[in-house]
Amino acid sequence: MPYFTEQARTYTECMEKIKARYGSGVKVMLEKTVRKGGFLGIGSHEEVEMTGTYGYTAPPAPAADLETAKRQVLAAAGKAVPETTMQAVLKELRTLNEKIETRIEAPPRSAEQTEHPSLVKLEEDLVQNDFSPGFIKTILDRARKEFPLEELDNYEEVQKRVVPWIGERISIYRESEPRPGAPAKKRPRIIVLVGSTGTGKTTTIAKLAAFYGDRTEGIWKKQVRFITLDSYRIGGKQQIEKYGEIMEIPVSSVDSYDMLRRTLSHYHEGVDFVLIDTIGKSPRNLEELGKMKAVLDACPSGRTEVHLCVSAAVKASDVRETLKQFEPFKYRAVIITKLDETGRIGNIISVLAEEGKGISFVTTGQTVPSDIEPALVVRLLMKLDGFTVDRNALADYFSSKDGM
């Protein structure tokens, strides 16, 4: 069964967009309000988001009805007729049109409508959590295969079994540990954050500095440096410089390949981490993305990690487009930002699973240096809406995956 998700400013606009794109054979299953746009919560606005199914084919109207209507219209057009007769023709045409629309809107009975109620409820819960159609199909196919009929009667147990299946699709990125006996690295580890405008890269950079620098009682156990490429956005450079001032971390601003190469060459022994903040770019602006990549090519490949920041509060199609367009940067993992701004994360779990991308960190607010944590399967599963989640059981089940 094909699904759609569309957004617009109002209910009417959203329905018009859906019918224009998918035809009138649609069925809305979920409607909610989401926030779009803005920066750091300023200037955002609400939109209506609808999720549902489409593709119903209405049976043709009975030929006799259409022929009768056709003859009456032609007769009315070819000669003068009494007003009462014309009104009767128009009424019959309206009735016929209503019948056709009803056939389009009401899907014919199918095998899915005869499924066990627990499978129907499971599909509804997955849709409610914004999982993609492909992800939902995979889960339902597995449920049909693995659940005996008698076990399906207990939906709570069905949920408990399905939640770990969702977790199995989540990939966690973990930094590789140095080999025992390997010589200590004398050059800093370079971490680059890329992503679309408004995903919170600069704030995340500051949080990572605190995480990696391990500051205790005002003393940094690891030495960290900031580099910013964001000298064009209003307030972009000033924001990271302010973080640098507060956190007592030096900040360098560069805007070319040569400047970045020279700046990195100054960091040898004594510096453990170099964190690079980049310009927020629309994934559709391929020319600007290409220019930014040309600058970042100055980073030595052997000790540079690129992480892609993706907001949890965007729809699945936007996540998929972002992953695709930033692929040339060869990012190692995804940082999910703004996890606190949405109650449903099936969209991002689905797309990352389908694209085979691992998650390195999640951010849960604007507070620096806190509100960041290494990604954990259990942490993400706890965000599922309407599912029974046994945290302790899941922690045991995913202990090796979460490194606990």
Sequence and secondary structure as in RCSB ss.txt:
>XXXX:A:sequence
MPYFTEQARTYTECMEKIKARYGSGVKVMLEKTVRKGGFLGIGSHEEVEMTGTYGYTAPPAPAADLETAKRQVLA
AAGKAVPETTMQAVLKELRTLNEKIETRIEAPPRSAEQTEHPSLVKLEEDLVQNDFSPGFIKTILDRARKEFPLE
ELDNYEEVQKRVVPWIGERISIYRESEPRPGAPAKKRPRIIVLVGSTGTGKTTTIAKLAAFYGDRTEGIWKKQVR
FITLDSYRIGGKQQIEKYGEIMEIPVSSVDSYDMLRRTLSHYHEGVDFVLIDTIGKSPRNLEELGKMKAVLDACP
SGRTEVHLCVSAAVKASDVRETLKQFEPFKYRAVIITKLDETGRIGNIISVLAEEGKGISFVTTGQTVPSDIEPA
LVVRLLMKLDGFTVDRNALADYFSSKDGM
>XXXX:A:secstr
  EEEEEESSHHHHHHHHHHHH S EEEEEEEEEEE  BTTBS EEEEEEEEEE        HHHHHHHHHHHHH
HHHS   HHHHHHHHHHHHHHHHHHHHHHHS    GGGGS HHHHHHHHHHHHTT  HHHHHHHHHHHHHH  HH
HHT HHHHHHHHHHHHHHT EE       TT     S EEEEEEE TTS HHHHHHHHHHHHHTEETTEESS EE
EEE   SSTTHHHHHHHHHHHHT  EEE  SHHHHHHHHHT  TT  EEEEE     TT HHHHHHHHHHHTTS 
GGGEEEEEEEETTS HHHHHHHHHHTGGG   EEEEE GGG S  HHHHHHHHHHT EEEEEE SS SSSSEEE 
 HHHHHTT SS    HHHHHHHTHHHHT 
